[in-house]
Amino acid sequence: MNLFKVTVLPDGAKVEVPADTTLKQVFNDHGINFEFPCGGLGICKRCKVNVIKSNGQVQEVLACQYKVNEDVTVQLSRKEQKHAILSEGIERQVAVDPLIKKVFFQLPPPTLSDNRDDWRRLINQQGIKTSLRVLQALPEKLRQCDFKVTAVIAGDTVIAVENHDTTDRLLGMAFDIGTTTIAGYLVDLKTGKELSRVSALNPQTRFGADVISRISFASESPEGLDKLHEAVII
């Protein structure tokens, strides 16, 4: 199989791809952020890039349509994009009752007369579950902290065990995944107060600027939906 080298400027990324790979595939498969507003259908003509061929010839092409069949250098323009993000709105009073709870335990250490396993020593109650990861770390954590730990509980499941008493800190993160941007809000789950907020361009824009284009991309191949999912969570 013939492989060709693609160098992407100004980032300097260098990848090798099989013949007939489109630049859109190159960008998507190697995490190079580039927007394809129409989802790569060649309709909007907004994914133009300069391709410098091995003989020095410069050609302006559509990244969604151009297929690599020789070593090329791709010049991307890095125009700063600014996206307005709604940060204020109408608020209302709501009761703060998070799913996540914290419970502090000061446990008795094991003795000959009390030889329960560490999990039953911590949670002496039927119907409470946890993960293998939490169970594996529990013995060392209990002994490091003199059997003083805080269980983080979601519904009927212990999702983490923290050293000492951390019940005064209960934070949560909420994400607003919009078509163009993603906004994140750090919230104090005990008071409901917003502590901080961040925002960024939604990485899914490289698969299409609108929801319909992304649906089309997801239906193009069996892994299309997985790629959309990975783009927004990784």
MARNU-298977 format. One line per field, with one value per residue: residue number from 1; x negated, y, z of N, C-alpha, C, O in turn. Coordinates in nm, 2 decimals. Atoms other than C-alpha are relative to their C-alpha. Layout:
REM MARNU-298977
resi: (NUM;...) .
n.u: (X;...) .
n.v: (Y;...) .
n.w: (Z;...) .
ca.u: (X;...) .
ca.v: (Y;...) .
ca.w: (Z;...) .
c.u: (X;...) .
c.v: (Y;...) .
c.w: (Z;...) .
o.u: (X;...) .
o.v: (Y;...) .
o.w: (Z;...) .
END
This chain:
REM MARNU-298977
resi: (1;2;3;4;5;6;7;8;9;10;11;12;13;14;15;16;17;18;19;20;21;22;23;24;25;26;27;28;29;30;31;32;33;34;35;36;37;38;39;40;41;42;43;44;45;46;47;48;49;50;51;52;53;54;55;56;57;58;59;60;61;62;63;64;65;66;67;68;69;70;71;72;73;74;75;76;77;78;79;80;81;82;83;84;85;86;87;88;89;90;91;92;93;94;95;96;97;98;99;100;101;102;103;104;105;106;107;108;109;110;111;112;113;114;115;116;117;118;119;120;121;122;123;124;125;126;127;128;129;130;131;132;133;134;135;136;137;138;139;140;141;142;143;144;145;146;147;148;149;150;151;152;153;154;155;156;157;158;159;160;161;162;163;164;165;166;167;168;169;170;171;172;173;174;175;176;177;178;179;180;181;182;183;184;185;186;187;188;189;190;191;192;193;194;195;196;197;198;199;200;201;202;203;204;205;206;207;208;209;210;211;212;213;214;215;216;217;218;219;220;221;222;223;224;225;226;227;228;229;230;231;232;233;234) .
n.u: (-0.08;0.07;-0.02;0.05;0.02;-0.07;0.05;-0.11;0.05;0.12;0.02;0.12;-0.04;0.03;-0.07;0.00;-0.14;-0.01;-0.05;-0.14;-0.06;-0.03;0.06;-0.10;0.02;0.13;-0.03;-0.09;0.07;0.12;-0.03;0.03;-0.12;-0.03;-0.14;-0.07;-0.14;-0.11;0.02;0.08;-0.07;0.05;-0.10;0.02;0.13;0.06;0.11;0.11;0.14;0.10;0.08;0.13;0.04;0.15;0.08;-0.01;-0.12;-0.10;-0.14;-0.11;-0.09;-0.09;0.06;-0.09;0.00;0.13;0.06;0.15;0.06;0.14;0.04;-0.04;-0.01;-0.13;0.01;-0.13;0.00;-0.05;-0.08;-0.06;-0.14;-0.06;-0.14;-0.08;-0.06;-0.09;0.05;-0.10;-0.14;-0.10;0.03;-0.10;0.04;-0.02;0.05;0.13;-0.01;0.08;0.01;0.12;0.01;0.12;-0.02;0.13;0.00;0.11;-0.03;0.09;0.09;-0.04;0.05;-0.03;-0.14;-0.07;0.08;-0.07;0.08;0.01;-0.12;-0.11;0.03;-0.03;-0.15;-0.07;-0.14;-0.03;-0.05;0.10;0.10;0.12;0.08;0.12;0.10;-0.01;0.03;0.14;0.08;-0.06;0.09;0.11;-0.05;-0.05;0.11;0.08;-0.07;-0.04;-0.14;-0.08;-0.01;-0.13;-0.05;-0.07;-0.10;-0.09;-0.11;0.03;0.13;0.12;0.08;0.14;0.03;0.10;0.07;-0.05;-0.13;-0.01;-0.14;-0.02;0.02;-0.08;0.00;-0.05;0.03;-0.10;0.04;-0.10;0.06;-0.07;0.04;0.12;0.09;-0.02;0.03;0.00;-0.03;0.04;-0.10;0.00;-0.12;-0.06;-0.07;-0.05;0.07;0.10;0.13;0.08;-0.05;0.10;-0.07;0.09;-0.07;-0.04;0.09;-0.09;-0.01;0.08;-0.08;-0.11;-0.04;-0.14;-0.04;-0.04;0.13;0.07;-0.08;0.04;0.13;-0.01;-0.06;0.09;0.07;-0.03;0.07;-0.02;-0.06;0.10;0.10;-0.07;0.00;0.13;0.04;-0.05;0.03;0.14) .
n.v: (-0.12;-0.13;-0.10;-0.13;-0.08;-0.13;-0.09;-0.10;-0.13;-0.04;0.08;0.08;0.14;0.09;0.13;0.08;0.05;0.07;-0.07;-0.04;-0.06;-0.14;-0.09;0.01;0.12;-0.03;-0.09;0.06;0.11;-0.03;-0.10;-0.14;-0.08;-0.07;0.00;0.03;-0.05;0.08;0.14;0.07;0.03;-0.08;-0.10;-0.13;-0.05;-0.08;0.08;-0.01;0.00;0.01;0.13;-0.01;0.13;0.03;-0.08;-0.14;-0.06;-0.02;0.02;-0.01;0.11;0.03;0.10;0.11;0.07;0.03;0.13;0.01;0.10;-0.04;-0.08;-0.14;-0.09;-0.07;-0.13;-0.04;-0.14;0.00;-0.12;0.01;0.00;-0.03;0.04;-0.06;0.10;-0.05;0.02;-0.05;0.03;-0.01;0.11;0.03;0.08;0.14;0.07;0.07;0.14;0.08;0.14;0.04;-0.03;0.04;0.05;0.02;0.12;0.02;0.14;0.07;0.10;0.14;0.07;0.14;0.01;-0.07;0.03;-0.03;-0.05;-0.15;-0.05;0.01;-0.09;-0.13;-0.01;0.11;-0.01;0.08;-0.08;-0.11;0.06;-0.08;0.06;0.08;-0.10;-0.06;0.11;0.03;-0.10;-0.03;0.04;-0.09;-0.13;0.00;0.01;-0.13;-0.11;0.04;0.04;-0.12;-0.03;-0.05;0.07;-0.08;0.09;-0.04;0.09;0.12;0.04;-0.07;-0.02;-0.04;-0.01;-0.10;0.00;-0.09;-0.06;-0.10;-0.03;-0.14;-0.03;0.08;-0.08;0.06;-0.07;0.01;-0.04;-0.03;0.04;-0.07;0.03;-0.06;-0.01;0.08;-0.08;0.08;-0.07;0.07;-0.04;0.05;0.08;-0.02;-0.13;-0.03;-0.12;0.02;-0.05;-0.04;0.05;0.00;0.03;0.03;0.04;0.14;0.08;0.06;-0.09;0.04;0.09;-0.07;-0.12;0.01;0.13;0.09;0.04;0.10;0.12;0.06;0.06;0.12;0.11;0.03;0.13;0.05;-0.06;-0.15;-0.04;0.01;-0.11;-0.11;0.01;-0.02;-0.14;-0.09;0.04;0.02) .
n.w: (0.00;0.01;-0.11;0.03;-0.11;0.00;-0.10;-0.02;-0.05;-0.07;-0.12;0.02;-0.02;0.12;0.00;0.12;0.03;0.12;0.12;0.02;-0.12;0.01;-0.11;-0.11;-0.08;-0.07;-0.12;-0.09;-0.07;-0.08;-0.10;0.05;0.00;0.12;0.02;0.13;-0.02;0.06;-0.03;0.10;0.12;0.10;0.04;-0.05;0.05;-0.11;-0.05;0.10;-0.05;0.10;0.01;0.07;0.05;-0.01;0.10;-0.04;0.05;-0.10;0.05;-0.10;0.02;-0.11;-0.09;-0.01;0.12;0.05;-0.04;-0.01;0.08;0.00;-0.12;0.01;-0.11;0.00;-0.08;-0.06;-0.05;-0.14;-0.04;-0.13;0.00;-0.13;-0.01;-0.12;-0.08;-0.09;-0.14;-0.09;0.04;-0.11;-0.10;-0.09;-0.12;0.00;-0.11;0.03;-0.04;0.10;-0.01;-0.06;-0.14;-0.06;-0.14;-0.07;-0.09;-0.09;-0.02;-0.09;0.08;-0.02;-0.12;0.01;-0.02;0.10;0.12;0.13;0.11;0.00;0.06;-0.09;-0.11;0.05;0.03;-0.07;0.05;0.12;0.12;0.04;0.09;0.04;0.11;-0.03;-0.02;-0.14;-0.09;0.00;-0.06;-0.13;-0.11;-0.02;-0.03;-0.14;-0.09;0.01;-0.06;-0.14;0.01;0.01;0.14;0.05;0.12;0.10;0.03;0.10;-0.01;-0.08;0.04;-0.05;0.12;-0.04;-0.14;-0.01;-0.12;-0.11;0.01;0.11;0.02;0.02;0.14;0.09;0.12;0.12;0.12;0.10;0.13;0.10;0.13;0.11;0.13;0.03;-0.11;-0.12;-0.12;-0.12;-0.12;-0.13;-0.10;-0.14;-0.01;-0.13;0.00;0.13;0.05;0.12;-0.05;0.11;0.13;0.11;0.13;0.11;0.12;0.01;0.10;0.10;0.11;0.11;0.07;0.05;-0.08;-0.06;-0.04;0.11;0.07;-0.09;0.01;0.13;-0.02;-0.09;0.08;0.11;-0.03;-0.13;-0.11;0.00;-0.13;-0.10;0.02;-0.06;-0.14;-0.05;0.02;-0.11;-0.13;-0.02) .
ca.u: (0.00;-0.13;-0.17;-0.21;-0.33;-0.11;-0.26;-0.01;-0.12;-0.14;-0.11;-0.39;-0.19;-0.32;-0.12;-0.13;0.19;0.29;0.36;0.69;0.74;0.91;0.77;1.09;1.02;0.66;0.78;1.05;0.84;0.55;0.72;0.65;0.92;1.07;1.43;1.64;1.96;2.15;2.01;1.78;2.03;1.84;2.14;2.03;1.68;1.56;1.29;1.04;0.67;0.35;0.17;-0.20;-0.30;-0.65;-0.74;-0.66;-0.33;-0.07;0.30;0.61;0.84;1.14;1.01;1.32;1.27;0.90;0.74;0.38;0.18;-0.16;-0.36;-0.21;-0.22;0.11;0.12;0.40;0.50;0.55;0.81;0.91;1.27;1.48;1.81;2.07;2.17;2.48;2.36;2.66;3.03;3.34;3.27;3.51;3.49;3.46;3.41;3.05;3.08;2.79;2.78;2.43;2.39;2.09;2.08;1.79;1.70;1.48;1.45;1.32;1.01;1.04;1.00;1.02;1.38;1.47;1.32;1.56;1.42;1.33;1.64;1.89;1.70;1.75;2.11;2.30;2.61;2.77;2.84;2.54;2.31;1.97;1.71;1.42;1.19;1.32;1.30;0.94;0.82;1.03;0.79;0.49;0.70;0.86;0.53;0.35;0.62;0.66;1.00;1.13;1.27;1.55;1.77;1.90;2.24;2.46;2.80;2.73;2.37;2.04;1.85;1.54;1.38;1.18;0.92;1.04;1.34;1.42;1.79;1.74;1.65;1.90;1.84;2.01;1.95;2.23;2.18;2.39;2.31;2.42;2.40;2.10;1.96;1.93;1.97;1.88;1.99;1.83;2.09;2.09;2.35;2.41;2.52;2.59;2.35;2.16;1.79;1.64;1.72;1.52;1.61;1.45;1.54;1.73;1.48;1.78;1.77;1.51;1.78;2.03;2.15;2.51;2.69;2.82;2.46;2.34;2.63;2.53;2.17;2.28;2.48;2.19;2.01;2.05;1.79;1.93;2.14;1.85;1.62;1.88;1.90;1.53;1.48;1.69;1.58;1.20) .
ca.v: (0.00;0.34;0.59;0.96;1.22;1.52;1.81;2.06;2.42;2.63;2.35;2.14;1.81;1.53;1.22;0.94;0.83;0.59;0.70;0.87;0.99;1.32;1.61;1.60;1.25;1.35;1.63;1.43;1.12;1.30;1.56;1.87;2.12;2.25;2.34;2.18;2.38;2.16;1.84;1.77;1.77;2.03;2.27;2.56;2.60;2.73;2.46;2.60;2.54;2.58;2.26;2.28;1.99;1.83;2.03;2.36;2.42;2.58;2.49;2.61;2.32;2.21;2.01;1.79;1.69;1.69;1.34;1.28;1.10;1.25;1.41;1.75;2.04;2.19;2.56;2.64;3.00;3.06;3.33;3.40;3.31;3.46;3.31;3.48;3.27;3.34;3.40;3.56;3.49;3.48;3.29;3.14;3.00;2.63;2.38;2.25;1.87;1.71;1.35;1.33;1.32;1.30;1.10;1.11;0.79;0.75;0.37;0.13;-0.07;-0.44;-0.66;-1.03;-0.98;-0.75;-0.90;-0.76;-0.69;-0.33;-0.28;-0.40;-0.20;0.11;0.05;-0.17;-0.16;-0.38;-0.24;0.00;-0.08;0.03;-0.04;-0.28;0.03;0.17;-0.17;-0.23;0.10;0.09;-0.12;0.10;0.42;0.33;0.25;0.56;0.78;0.60;0.47;0.83;0.87;1.03;0.83;1.00;0.85;0.88;0.73;0.38;0.37;0.47;0.63;0.74;0.73;1.04;1.08;1.23;1.46;1.64;1.70;2.07;2.05;1.92;2.05;1.97;2.05;2.13;2.14;2.31;2.15;2.39;2.37;2.60;2.62;2.42;2.61;2.46;2.57;2.48;2.48;2.44;2.16;2.25;2.61;2.61;2.90;2.92;2.94;2.96;2.92;2.83;2.80;2.67;2.59;2.27;2.02;1.87;2.17;2.00;1.75;2.01;2.36;2.25;1.96;1.83;1.82;1.62;1.38;1.32;1.26;1.01;0.82;0.81;0.52;0.29;0.48;0.83;0.85;0.73;1.00;1.27;1.14;1.12;1.47;1.62;1.41;1.38) .
ca.w: (0.00;-0.10;0.18;0.13;0.37;0.46;0.64;0.79;0.85;1.07;1.33;1.17;1.21;0.98;0.90;0.65;0.48;0.21;-0.15;-0.22;0.14;0.15;0.35;0.55;0.66;0.74;0.97;1.13;1.20;1.34;1.56;1.34;1.42;1.10;1.02;0.75;0.76;0.52;0.66;0.37;0.09;-0.11;-0.12;0.10;-0.05;0.29;0.35;0.10;0.18;-0.01;-0.11;-0.19;-0.40;-0.42;-0.73;-0.55;-0.72;-0.50;-0.55;-0.37;-0.31;-0.10;0.19;0.18;-0.18;-0.24;-0.24;-0.14;-0.41;-0.35;-0.07;0.00;0.24;0.35;0.46;0.69;0.76;1.14;1.15;1.50;1.55;1.82;1.92;2.14;2.43;2.63;2.99;3.15;3.16;3.38;3.70;3.95;4.30;4.31;4.59;4.60;4.62;4.43;4.35;4.48;4.86;5.09;5.42;5.67;5.85;6.15;6.16;6.42;6.30;6.27;6.58;6.65;6.76;6.47;6.15;5.89;5.55;5.47;5.25;5.51;5.77;5.56;5.44;5.68;5.47;5.21;4.86;4.84;4.55;4.43;4.16;4.15;4.13;4.46;4.63;4.52;4.66;4.98;5.21;5.16;5.18;5.51;5.67;5.54;5.69;6.03;5.91;5.87;5.52;5.32;5.09;4.78;4.71;4.40;4.46;4.58;4.46;4.63;4.34;4.54;4.88;4.98;5.25;5.58;5.61;5.28;5.34;5.33;4.96;4.71;4.36;4.03;3.67;3.42;3.05;2.79;2.45;2.18;1.81;1.79;2.14;2.47;2.80;3.13;3.48;3.81;4.08;4.46;4.50;4.86;4.79;4.42;4.37;4.03;4.11;3.76;3.39;3.08;2.71;2.39;2.03;1.99;1.83;1.64;1.41;1.20;1.10;1.01;1.12;1.19;1.33;1.00;0.85;1.16;1.13;0.76;0.87;1.14;0.88;0.63;0.80;1.10;1.30;1.22;1.54;1.75;1.60;1.69;2.04;2.09;1.96;2.24;2.53;2.48) .
c.u: (-0.09;0.04;-0.06;0.00;0.07;-0.05;0.10;-0.07;0.12;-0.03;-0.13;0.03;-0.04;0.06;-0.02;0.13;0.00;0.05;0.15;0.07;0.02;-0.06;0.10;-0.02;-0.13;0.02;0.08;-0.07;-0.11;0.02;-0.04;0.13;0.02;0.15;0.04;0.14;0.11;-0.02;-0.08;0.07;-0.05;0.10;-0.04;-0.12;-0.08;-0.12;-0.12;-0.13;-0.10;-0.08;-0.13;-0.05;-0.15;-0.08;0.01;0.13;0.10;0.14;0.10;0.10;0.10;-0.05;0.09;0.00;-0.14;-0.06;-0.15;-0.05;-0.15;-0.04;0.04;-0.01;0.13;-0.01;0.14;-0.01;0.06;0.06;0.06;0.15;0.05;0.15;0.07;0.06;0.09;-0.04;0.10;0.14;0.09;-0.03;0.13;-0.05;0.04;-0.06;-0.13;0.01;-0.07;0.01;-0.12;0.00;-0.14;0.03;-0.13;0.02;-0.13;0.01;-0.09;-0.09;0.04;-0.06;0.04;0.15;0.08;-0.09;0.07;-0.10;0.01;0.13;0.11;-0.03;0.04;0.15;0.07;0.14;0.02;0.05;-0.09;-0.11;-0.12;-0.07;-0.12;-0.12;0.00;-0.04;-0.15;-0.08;0.04;-0.10;-0.11;0.05;0.04;-0.12;-0.09;0.07;0.05;0.15;0.10;0.01;0.14;0.05;0.08;0.11;0.10;0.12;-0.03;-0.14;-0.11;-0.09;-0.14;-0.01;-0.12;-0.06;0.06;0.14;0.00;0.15;0.03;-0.02;0.07;0.02;0.06;-0.03;0.12;-0.05;0.12;-0.06;0.09;-0.05;-0.14;-0.10;0.04;-0.03;0.01;0.01;-0.03;0.09;-0.02;0.14;0.07;0.08;0.06;-0.07;-0.10;-0.13;-0.08;0.07;-0.11;0.08;-0.11;0.09;0.03;-0.08;0.09;0.02;-0.08;0.08;0.12;0.04;0.13;0.03;0.03;-0.13;-0.06;0.08;-0.03;-0.14;0.01;0.06;-0.09;-0.07;0.03;-0.07;0.03;0.06;-0.10;-0.10;0.06;0.00;-0.13;-0.05;0.04;-0.03;-0.15;-0.07) .
c.v: (0.12;0.09;0.13;0.09;0.13;0.08;0.12;0.12;0.09;-0.10;-0.09;-0.15;-0.07;-0.14;-0.07;-0.07;-0.08;0.09;0.02;0.04;0.14;0.08;0.00;-0.12;0.01;0.08;-0.07;-0.11;0.03;0.13;0.14;0.07;0.08;-0.02;-0.04;0.03;-0.09;-0.15;-0.07;-0.03;0.08;0.11;0.14;0.07;0.08;-0.08;0.01;0.01;0.01;-0.12;0.03;-0.13;-0.01;0.08;0.15;0.07;0.02;0.00;0.02;-0.10;0.00;-0.12;-0.13;-0.08;-0.04;-0.13;0.00;-0.11;0.03;0.07;0.14;0.07;0.08;0.12;0.04;0.15;-0.01;0.13;-0.01;0.01;0.03;-0.04;0.05;-0.11;0.06;-0.03;0.05;-0.03;0.02;-0.12;-0.01;-0.08;-0.14;-0.07;-0.07;-0.14;-0.09;-0.15;-0.05;0.05;-0.05;-0.04;-0.03;-0.12;0.00;-0.15;-0.06;-0.09;-0.14;-0.06;-0.15;-0.02;0.07;-0.01;0.01;0.04;0.15;0.06;0.00;0.09;0.14;0.02;-0.13;0.00;-0.07;0.10;0.11;-0.07;0.09;-0.07;-0.08;0.10;0.05;-0.11;-0.03;0.10;0.02;-0.05;0.10;0.14;0.01;0.00;0.12;0.11;-0.04;-0.03;0.12;0.04;0.05;-0.07;0.09;-0.09;0.06;-0.10;-0.11;-0.05;0.09;0.01;0.04;0.00;0.10;0.00;0.10;0.06;0.11;0.04;0.14;0.04;-0.10;0.08;-0.08;0.08;-0.02;0.04;0.03;-0.02;0.06;-0.04;0.05;-0.01;-0.10;0.09;-0.10;0.09;-0.08;0.05;-0.06;-0.07;0.02;0.13;0.03;0.12;-0.04;0.06;0.04;-0.05;0.01;-0.03;-0.03;-0.04;-0.15;-0.08;-0.07;0.08;-0.05;-0.11;0.06;0.12;-0.01;-0.14;-0.10;-0.05;-0.11;-0.13;-0.08;-0.07;-0.13;-0.11;-0.05;-0.14;-0.05;0.07;0.15;0.05;0.00;0.12;0.13;0.00;0.02;0.14;0.09;-0.04;-0.01;0.13) .
c.w: (0.00;0.11;-0.04;0.12;-0.02;0.11;0.01;0.07;0.04;0.12;-0.01;0.02;-0.13;0.02;-0.13;-0.02;-0.13;-0.12;0.01;0.14;-0.01;0.12;0.12;0.09;0.08;0.13;0.11;0.08;0.08;0.09;-0.04;-0.01;-0.13;-0.03;-0.14;0.01;-0.06;0.02;-0.10;-0.13;-0.12;-0.05;0.04;-0.05;0.10;0.06;-0.09;0.08;-0.11;0.02;-0.08;-0.04;0.00;-0.10;0.03;-0.04;0.11;-0.06;0.11;-0.03;0.12;0.08;0.00;-0.13;-0.05;0.05;-0.01;-0.09;-0.02;0.13;-0.02;0.14;0.00;0.09;0.04;0.04;0.14;0.03;0.13;-0.01;0.14;-0.01;0.12;0.08;0.10;0.15;0.11;-0.05;0.12;0.10;0.09;0.12;-0.01;0.13;-0.04;0.06;-0.09;0.02;0.08;0.15;0.05;0.15;0.06;0.09;0.08;0.05;0.10;-0.08;0.03;0.13;-0.02;0.01;-0.11;-0.13;-0.13;-0.11;-0.01;-0.06;0.10;0.13;-0.03;-0.02;0.05;-0.03;-0.13;-0.11;-0.05;-0.08;-0.02;-0.12;0.05;0.03;0.14;0.10;0.01;0.08;0.15;0.12;0.03;0.04;0.15;0.10;0.00;0.08;0.14;0.00;0.01;-0.15;-0.03;-0.12;-0.08;-0.06;-0.10;0.00;0.10;-0.03;0.06;-0.12;0.03;0.15;0.01;0.14;0.10;-0.02;-0.11;-0.02;-0.02;-0.15;-0.09;-0.13;-0.12;-0.12;-0.10;-0.13;-0.09;-0.14;-0.11;-0.13;-0.03;0.12;0.11;0.12;0.12;0.13;0.12;0.11;0.13;0.02;0.14;0.01;-0.13;-0.06;-0.12;0.04;-0.12;-0.13;-0.11;-0.13;-0.11;-0.12;0.01;-0.10;-0.11;-0.12;-0.12;-0.08;-0.06;0.09;0.06;0.03;-0.11;-0.07;0.09;-0.01;-0.13;0.02;0.08;-0.08;-0.12;0.02;0.14;0.12;0.01;0.13;0.11;-0.01;0.06;0.15;0.06;0.00;0.12;0.14;0.03;0.01) .
o.u: (-0.18;0.16;-0.17;0.08;0.07;-0.05;0.13;-0.12;0.22;-0.13;-0.19;-0.06;-0.02;0.04;-0.05;0.19;-0.09;0.10;0.22;0.19;-0.06;-0.09;0.05;-0.02;-0.14;-0.03;0.04;-0.05;-0.15;-0.08;-0.07;0.21;-0.06;0.20;-0.01;0.22;0.21;0.05;-0.09;0.02;-0.01;0.08;-0.02;-0.13;-0.16;-0.18;-0.20;-0.15;-0.06;-0.13;-0.12;-0.08;-0.23;-0.20;-0.03;0.15;0.12;0.16;0.08;0.15;0.08;-0.07;0.04;0.05;-0.15;-0.05;-0.21;-0.02;-0.21;0.06;0.00;-0.02;0.16;-0.05;0.23;-0.11;0.16;0.01;0.13;0.20;0.01;0.22;0.02;0.13;0.05;-0.05;0.08;0.17;0.05;-0.03;0.21;-0.15;0.15;-0.15;-0.13;0.00;-0.01;0.04;-0.11;0.03;-0.21;0.11;-0.21;0.11;-0.24;0.09;-0.20;-0.05;0.11;-0.17;0.10;0.21;0.20;-0.17;0.05;-0.20;0.11;0.18;0.18;0.06;0.09;0.22;0.08;0.23;-0.06;0.11;-0.06;-0.16;-0.13;-0.03;-0.16;-0.20;-0.11;-0.11;-0.20;-0.18;-0.03;-0.11;-0.13;-0.01;0.01;-0.11;-0.16;0.00;0.14;0.22;0.21;-0.08;0.23;-0.03;0.17;0.07;0.14;0.10;-0.04;-0.17;-0.10;-0.14;-0.23;0.09;-0.22;0.00;0.09;0.21;-0.06;0.18;0.14;0.01;0.04;0.11;0.04;-0.05;0.16;-0.12;0.21;-0.15;0.19;-0.15;-0.22;-0.22;0.16;-0.14;0.09;-0.04;0.02;0.10;-0.06;0.24;0.18;0.18;0.15;-0.03;-0.17;-0.14;-0.17;0.16;-0.19;0.19;-0.22;0.21;-0.05;-0.07;0.03;0.06;-0.05;0.03;0.20;0.04;0.16;-0.04;-0.01;-0.14;-0.12;0.02;-0.04;-0.16;-0.05;0.03;-0.06;-0.09;0.09;-0.01;-0.03;0.01;-0.11;-0.15;-0.01;-0.03;-0.15;-0.12;-0.03;-0.02;-0.19;-0.19) .
o.v: (0.14;0.11;0.14;0.08;0.20;0.04;0.18;0.11;0.08;-0.08;-0.13;-0.23;-0.02;-0.20;-0.01;-0.12;-0.06;0.19;-0.06;0.05;0.22;0.02;0.02;-0.10;-0.03;0.05;-0.06;-0.13;-0.05;0.19;0.22;0.04;0.17;-0.13;0.01;-0.06;-0.10;-0.23;-0.20;-0.12;0.06;0.16;0.23;0.19;0.16;-0.03;-0.09;0.08;-0.03;-0.16;0.08;-0.22;0.08;0.10;0.23;0.18;-0.07;0.06;-0.03;-0.11;0.07;-0.22;-0.24;-0.20;-0.14;-0.16;0.05;-0.23;-0.02;0.10;0.21;0.01;0.14;0.11;0.06;0.19;-0.08;0.21;-0.11;0.10;-0.03;0.00;0.04;-0.20;0.16;-0.14;0.02;-0.04;0.07;-0.23;0.08;-0.15;-0.17;-0.02;-0.14;-0.15;-0.16;-0.20;-0.15;0.16;-0.13;0.03;-0.11;-0.13;0.02;-0.17;-0.02;-0.15;-0.17;-0.01;-0.19;-0.12;0.05;0.08;-0.06;0.10;0.20;0.16;0.10;0.13;0.22;0.11;-0.23;0.02;-0.07;0.21;0.17;-0.17;0.20;-0.18;-0.06;0.07;0.06;-0.09;-0.06;0.07;0.09;0.03;0.14;0.20;0.11;0.07;0.16;0.20;0.03;0.00;0.11;0.10;0.05;-0.08;0.17;-0.19;0.18;-0.21;-0.09;-0.17;0.21;-0.08;0.03;0.01;0.07;-0.04;0.22;0.00;0.22;0.09;0.18;0.16;-0.22;0.17;-0.21;0.20;-0.14;0.15;-0.05;0.06;0.01;-0.11;-0.02;-0.02;-0.15;0.15;-0.18;0.20;-0.19;0.17;-0.18;0.00;-0.02;0.14;0.12;0.16;-0.14;0.17;0.14;-0.14;0.10;-0.08;0.01;-0.07;-0.23;-0.04;-0.10;0.04;-0.01;-0.15;-0.01;0.11;0.07;-0.23;-0.21;-0.17;-0.21;-0.24;-0.20;-0.18;-0.23;-0.23;-0.15;-0.21;0.03;0.07;0.22;0.15;0.09;0.17;0.21;0.10;0.09;0.19;0.18;0.04;-0.02;0.14) .
o.w: (0.08;0.13;-0.10;0.21;-0.12;0.23;-0.09;0.18;-0.02;0.18;0.08;0.02;-0.24;0.12;-0.23;0.07;-0.22;-0.10;0.06;0.14;-0.06;0.22;0.23;0.21;0.19;0.24;0.22;0.20;0.17;0.13;0.05;-0.09;-0.16;-0.02;-0.24;0.05;0.00;-0.04;-0.10;-0.20;-0.23;-0.16;-0.04;-0.05;0.07;0.16;-0.10;0.18;-0.23;0.12;-0.19;0.05;0.03;-0.08;-0.05;-0.01;0.19;-0.17;0.22;-0.14;0.22;0.02;0.02;-0.13;-0.13;0.18;-0.11;-0.06;-0.11;0.21;-0.12;0.24;-0.11;0.20;-0.04;0.10;0.17;0.10;0.15;-0.06;0.24;-0.10;0.23;0.02;0.17;0.18;0.23;-0.17;0.23;0.06;0.11;0.11;-0.05;0.18;-0.14;0.18;-0.17;0.13;0.15;0.18;0.00;0.22;0.01;0.16;0.03;0.15;0.12;-0.18;0.13;0.17;-0.11;-0.04;-0.12;-0.16;-0.22;-0.08;0.05;-0.01;0.11;0.19;0.05;0.04;-0.01;0.06;-0.21;-0.09;-0.15;-0.04;0.03;-0.16;0.16;0.12;0.21;0.20;0.12;0.14;0.23;0.21;0.15;0.13;0.22;0.20;0.10;0.13;0.20;0.10;0.06;-0.20;0.05;-0.22;-0.03;-0.12;-0.09;-0.05;0.22;0.00;0.04;-0.17;-0.06;0.22;-0.04;0.24;0.06;-0.10;-0.09;-0.13;-0.07;-0.18;-0.09;-0.13;-0.12;-0.11;-0.12;-0.14;-0.10;-0.18;-0.14;-0.14;-0.10;0.10;0.12;0.12;0.13;0.13;0.14;0.13;0.14;0.02;0.15;0.08;-0.14;-0.17;-0.11;0.08;-0.11;-0.13;-0.11;-0.12;-0.10;-0.11;0.05;-0.22;-0.22;-0.23;-0.24;-0.19;-0.12;0.21;0.16;-0.01;-0.11;-0.11;0.03;0.01;-0.14;-0.03;0.05;-0.05;-0.18;-0.08;0.22;0.23;0.09;0.18;0.20;0.09;0.12;0.22;0.16;0.08;0.16;0.23;0.15;0.02) .
END
